[in-house]
Amino acid sequence: MTEAGAKTIGERLRELPWGLYWLQARRLTRIEIRRNLLSWRAWWVYFLAFIPTVIILIHSLFDPRAGTEFNDSTQVLAGIVQFYYVRLGIFFGCLGIFSRLIRGEMVERSLHFYLLSPVRREILLLAKFAAGSASALLLFCSAMVANFFLMYMDFGPAGREFIFNGPGLGQLEAYLAVMVLGCLGYGAVFLLLSMMFRNPTPAAMLVLGWEAINPVMPSLLQKISVASYLRHLMPITVPGEGIFALLTVETEPVAGWIAALGLLLLTAVVLAYSCFRIRTLEIRYTTE
Amino acid sequence: MNDRIIFEDVSKFYGEVLGVNRVSLNLPPGITTLVGPNGSGKTTLMNLMTGLVQPSNGRISVLGIPPSDATAFFREVGYCTQFDSFPHGMTGWQFILDSLMLHGLSEPDGWRLTGEALERVQLGNEAHRKIAGYSKGMRQKIRLAQAIAHHPRVLVLDEPLNGLDPMARAESLTLFQELGRQGMHLVISSHILDEVDRISDRIVLITGGYVIAEGNIHQVRQEVRDKPMQVLIRCDKPELLASKMFSVNHCVEARLHADGRGVFLRTGDIDEFYSLLNGIAVEGLVKIEAVAPADDDANAIYQYLIGSDGSAS
């Protein structure tokens, strides 16, 4: 048996240049953010993230809600997160951001520069995921914070009391947790789909369909859904009526921490499989 | 660690389409040229060597490192591909610097090597322009700069002379020669055989996914002895020499040189040919000034073995 063969997995792991990997991952993430987030091509993701903010701002400027109740505003905000961000905004925003990371570079025929650098492909994938997540989180969390403060701004001292001494900040934290987990979950799924399919959009539509029918699935299958986990983290649930019923996920009640952990686990599993796939990814631009 | 590029019985199939089949090579340092028509498998061989595609069968190692060990592999290998595309919106400087920073270099080292690589390909003055505004020749040069910037020991160049003007071609060939002399491996594919031929230490002839000959150009020529060889003889009486040589049946073709001071003779038995020529020289009937093989180059071998002209189109 060779010396290398006699080494345990732990010894081999310790011998790996983790410091270099970390440095490469940081630099790759920085390059990716510069190339993708700070590019005019990301305009429509900004649009998806901030369109509710613009609408709330217009309402607050031209239709001040004097006399309306906190409850109305709280329900509206919950509806925006539940029906718009979770089911559409984050979904399509992450589809745009994360499917560009690998597939977009294959379409533009520039991925080979990364694959010819002295970077393990797993590090490349995880760094791209980190860059995509940072971009998505920056946009959607900023938009969420702006939505929240604009929504309660008109209520004056009562609004401040609700935010800082009432349940306001707790609700904001929960919404931000939904945004973070939504971006990570959908991001991992779309990154994988972009490696599996030349055009990941039809597959993403299937995912959207799956998320819609997921509540009527057996409880085991309900666990393979990003939206079902997110629902348990919502501080306020708005019952779906009419067309919105299609966008409402009704699942078995689960504790918030279990939902968060479950979604992180789902993300980790999808990323691990993506790492496995990228090891055998081939550059064949002529077939793109 | 050894100093060879090794292909062990490597095959690559794209579905049912053959890329390369059962290729075994053992390349020492120096300049190796891959010669073959379009679609013969040259780029596939280079992509296999650098891990951009995975072999269906067989094993590949470069200096003893498999392409799957990217961290060690790409410290030693630079690949200038044929793909004429770049990450969006970058300047030449940014492009080189970004790729160097992934080697784990410090910022000052990254800047120094970036400047050095750009100077080496004579793009220093254009470094801060966007690559999108570069000419085809400049894009070729920036790819070359990126491939050599980290001082690799193995440089793989896919059609590196494409798009370059004659001056830039000459400069690139001088650079390749200089790198070859420094003990580097250079693996070059090119259709411009007349130029690459002059600097190559060895050639690999490939067609239809099969390596059909490999080695020093003169050795490869010897391998195709069944094909008539052409020899140019400079002399004072070319017609007389031609008639003498045609008295033996292995001479198959004669053509006077344009200046009338020599004759091209094609023979099926080069050893017998030289023996007869020596006899004629000793007789003193014809004053022979010079004798040189006229088709002992990659272009001629390419024509013999592959059946098409390898000159630049």
HADDOCK unambig.tbl for C-alpha pairs under 7 A between the chains (distance, minus, plus):
assign (segid A and resid 20 and name CA) (segid B and resid 104 and name CA) 6.28 0.50 0.50
assign (segid A and resid 23 and name CA) (segid B and resid 104 and name CA) 6.63 0.50 0.50
assign (segid A and resid 24 and name CA) (segid B and resid 102 and name CA) 5.42 0.50 0.50
assign (segid A and resid 24 and name CA) (segid B and resid 104 and name CA) 6.43 0.50 0.50
assign (segid A and resid 27 and name CA) (segid B and resid 102 and name CA) 6.84 0.50 0.50
assign (segid A and resid 109 and name CA) (segid B and resid 85 and name CA) 5.89 0.50 0.50
assign (segid A and resid 110 and name CA) (segid B and resid 85 and name CA) 6.05 0.50 0.50
assign (segid A and resid 110 and name CA) (segid B and resid 86 and name CA) 5.33 0.50 0.50
assign (segid A and resid 110 and name CA) (segid B and resid 87 and name CA) 5.53 0.50 0.50
assign (segid A and resid 116 and name CA) (segid B and resid 74 and name CA) 6.53 0.50 0.50
assign (segid A and resid 117 and name CA) (segid B and resid 74 and name CA) 5.83 0.50 0.50
assign (segid A and resid 117 and name CA) (segid B and resid 99 and name CA) 6.83 0.50 0.50
assign (segid A and resid 117 and name CA) (segid B and resid 102 and name CA) 6.85 0.50 0.50
assign (segid A and resid 118 and name CA) (segid B and resid 70 and name CA) 5.01 0.50 0.50
assign (segid A and resid 118 and name CA) (segid B and resid 71 and name CA) 4.16 0.50 0.50
assign (segid A and resid 118 and name CA) (segid B and resid 72 and name CA) 6.72 0.50 0.50
assign (segid A and resid 118 and name CA) (segid B and resid 73 and name CA) 6.81 0.50 0.50
assign (segid A and resid 118 and name CA) (segid B and resid 74 and name CA) 4.67 0.50 0.50
assign (segid A and resid 118 and name CA) (segid B and resid 75 and name CA) 6.09 0.50 0.50
assign (segid A and resid 118 and name CA) (segid B and resid 102 and name CA) 6.86 0.50 0.50
assign (segid A and resid 118 and name CA) (segid B and resid 103 and name CA) 6.07 0.50 0.50
assign (segid A and resid 119 and name CA) (segid B and resid 70 and name CA) 5.79 0.50 0.50
assign (segid A and resid 119 and name CA) (segid B and resid 71 and name CA) 5.33 0.50 0.50
assign (segid A and resid 120 and name CA) (segid B and resid 70 and name CA) 5.52 0.50 0.50
assign (segid A and resid 120 and name CA) (segid B and resid 71 and name CA) 6.14 0.50 0.50
assign (segid A and resid 282 and name CA) (segid B and resid 52 and name CA) 5.46 0.50 0.50
assign (segid A and resid 282 and name CA) (segid B and resid 53 and name CA) 4.74 0.50 0.50
assign (segid A and resid 282 and name CA) (segid B and resid 54 and name CA) 6.90 0.50 0.50
assign (segid A and resid 283 and name CA) (segid B and resid 52 and name CA) 5.41 0.50 0.50
assign (segid A and resid 283 and name CA) (segid B and resid 53 and name CA) 6.17 0.50 0.50
